Amino acid sequence: MTLQWLEEPQLSFGNGQTHTNPKIGIPLFGPKSLNTSRHKSQVHIGFVGESDAIEKVKRFLVECSKGILAVDIENGSQSFPGISTEQGFGFETVLSDSLVQKITSSEKEGIKRGKSAEFQFSATLDLIEEKVSILCEQDHPLDYIFIVLTESVYNDIRVVKTFDPISGKGRVTRNFRRALKARLMKYNKPTQIIRDSTTEHTSDERDMQDLATRAWNIITGMYFKVGGLPWGPTGLEPATCFVGVSFFHPFGEPSYMRASIAQAFNEHGDGLVLRGQKFKWDDEIGKSPHLPQTLANQLVTEVLHRYQMELKQKPRRVVIYKSSRFEPAERDGFKNALIEVPEYDLVTVGTSGNFRLFRSGEYPPLRGTVMNIGKNYFLYTTGYIPELKKYPHGHVPAPLRIVDHYGDTSKNQLLQELFVLTKMNWNTANVDGAFPITLQFARLVGEILKEFPEDEIPNPKYIYYM
């Protein structure tokens, strides 16, 4: 058994400056894309929701513009620096009455009269899409849309049992957020579904992080969705394409599977999404799903094609992550598609089951701890963080485990890259993440892709799935 510790990866911010923590790097140096063509100095925001709920979000944005002091410092909260052209993310939000589509009392009551949660779910989807469509037809700049839900509406429709939306037969569980993301994708406007209580300092109905932490998460996501880059990775090889592969059951076809791909996370942090072809899968086999050889080949061929279209070059190296092992036929399919790529790695990143390390004293192992036993490599992506002088989570940390590896790169480099990719989630500004963004978002993407029928092509841009 050997142990080592990987230092917290540095991130890149404005003017090439680096720091390990986004909540320090952005106030000091600005976001990565500051002073580049990707940076917007103004973000025009539209709203859909009930009047009072929209007003709460507007007041929250005013607070964000001034900056918000942290009140939960003991748990690692840090003050939000504000949003203006002079500080923080370096942009300002622009609000206009012409970019507000209200959900009226009569519309809300009409949906409520439907009684069943299934009816309310579908009717609310239809109503919000109608309002978003009107917003997008306005002759006014529009960069971003808040879909504001009150707590009561959210609780009524958050998750429902309904008829399969694709086949109309059988019952399935549907998640409103995922269904709405799929429904609104065709309008090519990034959206944020937000509950009005999220913008309040405290809530009797919810146990929430302090307002400064919520501001960090919401504004970081907004900046990325409108085209900015909050921070970039460091230490990743140029011209490397990182790919995450997950699987999902499409609605209407319970005997089939599809692959969902969070693809082309490159050294700049950009990402695309792909949906694989469906294939027959029998859950009773007892194994994790894997692709037939021809579909594995086809999937990676499409990844390479998309990468070249976006970056105007072929990747020099491809790294494919899965959470299940690479079966021989699947592995051969990937390898055949990668035959002209100079270097590649196929890596299974699993969880560690019941395995845990314990450290003397009251704190868990340090984030970045690596343990090697034979061919098994364990990486703690959560744990005690020396910079924060605390462990910012309540659960017992569990390490990731490299189960399989076929390819050209040393285990040490693979672990370093995995560690960097845990910091690339722009839905939050936390210093640490449990999973590499490739795998984390491949799973999330799959849950949204199942809402699309066979003949509808999902938008490939990652920002519409966040």
C-alpha positions in Angstrom: 0.0 0.0 0.0 1.3 3.5 -0.9 -0.2 6.9 0.0 0.4 10.2 -1.6 -1.3 13.6 -1.6 -2.2 15.7 -4.6 -2.2 19.5 -4.0 -5.4 21.3 -4.7 -5.4 22.1 -8.5 -4.9 25.7 -9.6 -7.6 27.4 -11.7 -7.1 30.1 -14.2 -8.8 33.5 -13.9 -8.7 36.9 -15.6 -5.4 37.9 -17.3 -4.0 34.5 -16.7 -3.9 34.8 -12.9 -4.3 31.6 -10.9 -5.8 30.5 -7.6 -7.3 27.3 -6.2 -10.5 28.8 -5.0 -13.1 30.5 -7.4 -14.5 32.6 -4.5 -11.0 34.2 -4.1 -9.8 34.2 -7.7 -12.9 36.0 -9.1 -12.9 38.9 -6.6 -9.1 39.3 -7.1 -8.7 38.8 -10.8 -12.1 38.6 -12.4 -13.5 35.7 -14.5 -11.3 33.8 -17.0 -13.0 35.4 -20.0 -12.7 39.0 -18.8 -11.4 41.3 -21.5 -12.1 38.7 -24.2 -14.8 38.3 -26.9 -16.6 35.9 -24.7 -17.3 38.4 -21.9 -20.6 40.3 -21.8 -20.6 43.5 -19.8 -24.4 43.5 -19.8 -26.8 40.6 -19.4 -30.4 41.3 -20.4 -32.7 39.1 -18.2 -36.3 38.0 -18.9 -38.7 36.6 -16.3 -41.6 34.1 -16.4 -43.7 33.6 -13.2 -46.1 35.1 -10.7 -45.7 38.9 -10.0 -44.6 38.7 -6.4 -42.2 35.8 -7.1 -40.6 37.8 -9.9 -40.2 40.8 -7.6 -38.3 38.7 -5.1 -35.8 37.6 -7.8 -35.4 41.2 -8.9 -34.6 42.3 -5.3 -32.2 39.4 -5.0 -30.3 40.6 -8.2 -30.1 44.1 -6.8 -28.5 42.6 -3.6 -26.2 40.6 -5.8 -25.1 43.8 -7.6 -24.0 45.4 -4.3 -22.4 42.3 -2.9 -23.6 40.0 -0.1 -21.8 39.3 3.2 -21.3 35.7 4.3 -23.1 34.8 7.5 -22.2 31.1 7.6 -18.4 31.5 7.8 -17.9 28.6 10.1 -19.1 26.2 7.3 -16.9 27.8 4.7 -19.2 30.5 3.3 -17.5 33.4 1.6 -18.9 36.8 0.8 -20.2 37.4 -2.7 -18.3 40.3 -4.4 -21.1 41.8 -6.4 -21.9 42.1 -10.1 -21.0 45.3 -11.9 -18.6 46.3 -14.6 -16.2 47.3 -11.8 -16.2 44.3 -9.6 -16.7 40.5 -9.2 -17.8 39.0 -12.5 -17.5 42.3 -14.4 -21.0 42.5 -15.8 -24.3 44.1 -14.9 -27.8 42.8 -15.2 -30.3 44.7 -17.2 -34.0 44.4 -16.3 -36.9 45.6 -18.4 -40.6 45.5 -17.9 -41.0 44.4 -21.6 -39.1 41.2 -20.7 -41.6 40.0 -18.0 -44.3 37.4 -18.8 -46.5 37.1 -15.8 -48.5 34.0 -14.8 -51.8 35.4 -13.7 -54.1 34.3 -10.9 -56.7 33.1 -13.4 -54.1 31.1 -15.3 -52.9 29.5 -12.1 -56.4 28.8 -10.9 -57.3 27.2 -14.2 -54.4 24.8 -13.8 -55.4 24.1 -10.2 -58.9 23.2 -11.3 -57.4 20.2 -13.2 -56.9 18.6 -9.8 -54.6 15.8 -10.7 -50.8 16.3 -10.4 -50.4 14.8 -13.8 -52.7 17.5 -15.4 -51.0 20.3 -13.5 -47.6 19.1 -14.6 -48.4 19.1 -18.3 -50.5 22.3 -18.1 -47.7 24.2 -16.3 -45.2 23.0 -18.9 -47.5 24.3 -21.7 -48.1 27.6 -20.0 -44.4 28.3 -19.3 -43.4 27.4 -22.8 -46.1 29.8 -24.2 -44.7 32.6 -22.0 -41.1 31.9 -23.0 -42.1 31.8 -26.7 -43.6 35.3 -26.3 -40.4 36.6 -24.6 -38.2 35.3 -27.4 -40.4 37.0 -30.1 -39.9 40.4 -28.5 -37.8 43.0 -30.4 -35.5 43.5 -27.4 -32.1 42.1 -26.4 -32.6 38.9 -24.3 -29.7 36.8 -22.9 -31.1 34.8 -20.0 -34.5 33.8 -18.6 -35.5 33.1 -15.0 -38.4 30.7 -14.7 -39.7 31.6 -11.2 -41.8 29.1 -9.3 -43.5 29.7 -6.0 -42.9 27.1 -3.3 -46.5 25.8 -3.5 -46.4 25.3 -7.3 -43.0 23.7 -7.1 -44.1 21.2 -4.5 -47.2 20.3 -6.5 -45.4 19.5 -9.8 -41.8 18.7 -8.9 -42.1 15.0 -9.5 -45.2 13.2 -10.7 -46.2 9.8 -11.9 -47.7 10.2 -15.4 -48.3 8.3 -18.6 -45.2 7.8 -20.7 -44.9 11.1 -22.7 -43.5 9.3 -25.7 -45.6 6.2 -26.1 -48.6 7.3 -24.1 -48.6 3.8 -22.5 -47.5 2.8 -19.0 -46.6 4.9 -16.1 -43.3 6.7 -15.6 -41.9 9.2 -13.1 -41.1 12.6 -14.6 -39.1 15.5 -13.1 -40.5 18.9 -13.9 -37.1 20.6 -14.1 -35.8 18.1 -16.6 -39.0 18.1 -18.7 -39.0 21.9 -18.9 -35.3 22.1 -19.9 -36.0 19.7 -22.8 -39.1 21.6 -23.8 -37.4 25.0 -23.8 -34.2 24.0 -25.6 -35.5 24.9 -29.0 -35.7 28.6 -28.2 -31.9 28.8 -27.8 -32.1 30.9 -24.7 -30.4 29.7 -21.5 -32.8 29.4 -18.6 -32.6 29.1 -14.8 -35.5 27.5 -12.9 -35.6 29.2 -9.5 -37.9 28.9 -6.5 -38.8 32.3 -5.1 -37.7 31.2 -1.6 -34.2 30.7 -3.0 -33.8 34.5 -3.1 -34.8 35.1 0.6 -32.4 35.4 3.4 -34.2 32.6 5.4 -37.0 30.3 4.7 -39.4 28.5 7.1 -39.9 25.8 4.5 -36.4 25.0 3.5 -33.0 24.5 5.0 -30.7 26.5 2.7 -27.2 27.7 2.4 -26.7 31.3 3.3 -27.6 34.0 0.7 -24.0 34.7 -0.2 -23.4 31.1 -1.2 -26.6 31.0 -3.2 -25.6 34.1 -5.0 -22.2 32.6 -5.9 -23.9 29.5 -7.4 -26.7 31.4 -9.3 -24.4 34.1 -10.8 -21.6 31.7 -11.7 -24.1 29.6 -13.6 -25.6 32.7 -15.3 -22.2 33.9 -16.4 -21.3 30.6 -18.0 -24.7 30.2 -19.7 -24.5 33.6 -21.4 -21.1 32.6 -22.9 -18.6 33.6 -20.3 -16.0 31.4 -18.7 -15.9 31.8 -14.9 -12.5 30.0 -14.6 -10.5 27.6 -16.6 -8.5 24.5 -15.7 -4.8 24.3 -15.5 -2.5 21.3 -16.0 -4.5 19.7 -18.8 -2.7 18.7 -22.0 -3.5 20.9 -25.0 -5.7 19.3 -27.7 -7.1 16.7 -25.3 -10.8 15.8 -25.5 -12.3 14.5 -22.3 -15.5 12.4 -22.7 -18.0 11.1 -20.1 -20.3 8.2 -21.0 -23.5 7.3 -19.1 -26.6 5.4 -20.0 -30.4 6.0 -19.7 -33.7 4.3 -20.5 -35.6 6.3 -23.1 -39.2 7.0 -22.2 -41.5 4.7 -24.2 -38.8 2.1 -24.7 -38.1 0.4 -21.4 -36.3 -2.5 -23.0 -33.8 -0.2 -24.7 -30.9 1.9 -23.6 -29.1 5.0 -25.0 -25.7 6.5 -24.2 -25.6 10.1 -23.0 -22.4 11.9 -23.7 -20.9 14.9 -21.9 -18.4 15.4 -24.7 -15.4 17.5 -25.6 -14.6 19.0 -22.3 -11.3 20.3 -23.5 -8.4 22.2 -21.8 -10.5 25.4 -22.1 -13.4 23.9 -20.2 -16.0 24.0 -23.1 -18.5 21.1 -23.4 -20.9 19.6 -25.9 -23.7 16.9 -25.5 -24.5 13.9 -27.7 -27.2 11.3 -27.6 -26.2 7.8 -28.7 -28.3 5.4 -30.8 -30.6 3.1 -28.8 -29.8 -0.5 -28.3 -31.6 -3.5 -26.8 -30.7 -4.1 -23.1 -32.1 -6.7 -20.7 -31.8 -5.5 -17.1 -32.0 -9.0 -15.9 -28.6 -9.8 -17.2 -27.3 -8.3 -14.0 -24.5 -6.3 -15.5 -24.0 -2.6 -16.0 -25.0 -1.6 -19.5 -22.3 -1.4 -22.2 -22.4 -0.5 -25.9 -22.3 -3.0 -28.8 -19.1 -2.7 -30.8 -20.6 -0.9 -33.8 -22.4 1.7 -31.6 -19.3 2.3 -29.5 -17.4 2.9 -32.8 -20.1 5.2 -34.1 -20.4 7.2 -30.9 -16.7 8.0 -30.7 -16.5 8.8 -34.4 -19.2 11.4 -33.8 -17.3 12.8 -30.8 -14.2 13.3 -33.0 -16.3 14.9 -35.7 -17.9 17.3 -33.3 -14.6 18.2 -31.7 -13.0 19.0 -35.0 -16.1 21.1 -36.1 -15.9 23.2 -32.9 -12.2 23.6 -32.4 -11.0 23.4 -36.1 -8.5 20.7 -35.2 -8.3 17.0 -34.4 -7.6 16.0 -30.8 -4.2 14.8 -30.1 -5.5 12.8 -27.2 -8.9 11.4 -26.1 -9.8 10.3 -22.6 -13.1 8.4 -22.2 -14.6 8.0 -18.7 -17.3 5.5 -17.8 -18.6 4.4 -14.4 -18.9 0.8 -15.5 -16.2 -1.5 -16.9 -15.3 -1.6 -20.6 -16.6 -4.9 -22.0 -14.3 -6.4 -24.7 -16.6 -5.7 -27.7 -17.3 -2.1 -26.4 -13.6 -1.6 -25.9 -12.8 -2.8 -29.4 -15.4 -0.4 -30.8 -13.8 2.6 -29.0 -10.3 1.6 -30.0 -11.2 1.2 -33.7 -12.7 4.7 -33.8 -9.6 6.1 -32.1 -7.1 4.4 -34.4 -5.9 7.7 -35.9 -5.7 9.5 -32.6 -2.1 9.6 -31.4 -3.0 8.8 -27.7 -6.1 7.7 -25.9 -7.2 6.4 -22.5 -10.3 4.4 -21.5 -10.9 4.8 -17.8 -13.5 3.4 -15.5 -14.1 5.6 -12.5 -16.2 3.9 -9.9 -17.1 4.4 -6.3 -15.3 2.6 -3.6 -18.1 0.6 -2.0 -17.5 0.3 1.8 -13.8 1.2 1.6 -12.7 4.1 3.8 -9.5 5.6 5.1 -9.3 7.1 8.6 -6.9 9.7 9.7 -5.8 10.2 13.3 -7.5 13.2 14.9 -11.1 14.5 14.4 -10.9 15.2 10.6 -11.2 12.9 7.6 -8.5 12.3 5.0 -7.3 15.3 3.1 -9.0 16.0 -0.3 -6.4 14.8 -2.8 -5.3 11.8 -0.8 -4.4 8.9 -3.1 -4.1 5.3 -2.0 -2.7 2.5 -4.2 -3.1 -1.2 -3.5 -1.9 -3.4 -6.4 -3.9 -2.3 -9.4 -6.4 -0.3 -7.4 -6.1 3.4 -7.1 -8.4 5.4 -4.8 -8.7 9.2 -4.9 -10.4 11.3 -2.2 -12.1 14.1 -4.1 -13.9 15.2 -0.9 -12.2 15.5 2.4 -10.5 18.0 4.7 -9.2 21.1 2.8 -6.2 22.7 4.4 -6.8 26.0 2.7 -10.3 26.2 4.4 -9.1 24.5 7.6 -12.2 22.4 7.5 -14.2 19.6 5.9 -17.1 21.5 4.3 -19.5 18.5 4.1 -21.5 16.6 6.7 -21.2 13.0 5.3 -18.3 10.6 5.7 -16.2 11.2 2.5 -15.8 8.3 0.1 -13.0 8.1 -2.5 -13.3 7.4 -6.2 -11.7 4.3 -7.6 -10.0 3.7 -10.9 -11.3 0.2 -11.8 -10.1 -0.2 -15.4 -7.6 1.6 -17.5 -6.6 0.9 -21.1 -4.3 3.4 -22.7 -1.1 5.4 -22.8 -1.1 7.7 -19.8 0.4 7.1 -16.3 -1.9 6.6 -13.4 -0.5 9.7 -11.7 -1.4 11.9 -14.6 -4.9 10.3 -14.9 -5.5 11.0 -11.2 -4.3 14.6 -11.6 -6.7 15.2 -14.5 -9.6 13.6 -12.6 -8.8 16.0 -9.7 -8.8 19.0 -12.0 -12.1 18.0 -13.6 -13.9 17.9 -10.2 -13.5 21.7 -10.1 -15.1 22.3 -13.5 -18.8 22.4 -12.4 -20.1 25.9 -13.2 -23.4 25.3 -11.5 -21.6 26.0 -8.2 -18.5 28.0 -7.1 -17.4 25.5 -4.6 -13.8 24.8 -4.3 -14.3 21.0 -4.4 -16.5 18.5 -6.3 -17.0 14.8 -5.7 -17.0 13.7 -9.4 -15.3 14.8 -12.6 -17.6 17.0 -14.6 -17.5 14.6 -17.5 -19.3 11.8 -15.6 -21.4 14.1 -13.4 -23.0 15.8 -16.4 -23.2 12.8 -18.6 -25.7 11.4 -15.9 -27.6 14.7 -15.7 -27.8 15.0 -19.5 -29.2 11.5 -19.8 -32.1 12.4 -17.5 -33.0 15.3 -19.8 -32.4 13.5 -23.1 -35.0 10.8 -22.2 -37.6 13.6 -22.6 -36.8 13.8 -26.4 -38.7 11.6 -28.9 -36.8 9.6 -31.4 -37.2 12.0 -34.3 -36.2 15.2 -32.4 -32.6 16.1 -32.3 -31.4 17.6 -28.9 -29.4 20.8 -28.9 -25.7 19.9 -28.5 -24.8 22.9 -26.4 -24.1 22.0 -22.8 -25.4 25.4 -21.4 -29.0 24.3 -22.2 -28.8 21.3 -19.9 -27.5 23.2 -16.8 
